[in-house]
Amino acid sequence: MTVRPYTADDIKAMTDIWNEVVEQGIAFPQEEPLNEKNAQDFFASQSRSAVAVDDSGCIVGLYILHPNNVGRCGHICNASYAVASNCRGMHIGEALVRDCIQAAGQLGFRILQFNAVVETNTAARRLYEKIGFHPLGVIPKGFRMKDGHYENICPYYIEL
């Protein structure tokens, strides 16, 4: 598996994987899926969008990286990761996060912060802590799940 910057040819697969996570409604704050028209602009507007490609050439995951804020906090970035549901548990997320950390540093960011990791997303939380991210506490009922109930969110950060 390799992680590389996306190309225009990747957008359809990226959109499908992104929308799968959005539609599950348990990890991403977005509620509206991307469509063919806005997906291209969305991925192009990031500081970096990258894909994980398996040995057969199939896109199995992606990440987006962008500033978390502006001005005096513009050195802090944020990222989101999506792995195709049929490929989870294969360490794709770890490869994406590690590539993202490297890319963020190369882009001049000094901190990578996750604002809204859902507390019940234990696989992501274990991964972030394994890599060296620091938890910042818990925001009670900070995430509305697809079924309407609220879950806690746990922000994380790592210095680059």
Buried (B, 14 or more C-beta within 10 A) or exposed (E): BEBEEBEEEBBEBBBBBBBBBBEEBBBBBBEEBBEEEEBBEBBEEBBBBBBBBBEEEEBBBBBBBBBBEEEEEEBBBBBBBBBBEEBEEBBBBBBBBBBBBEBBBEBEBEBBBBBBBBBBBEEBBEBBEEEEBEBBEEBEEBBEBEEEEEBBBBBBBBEB
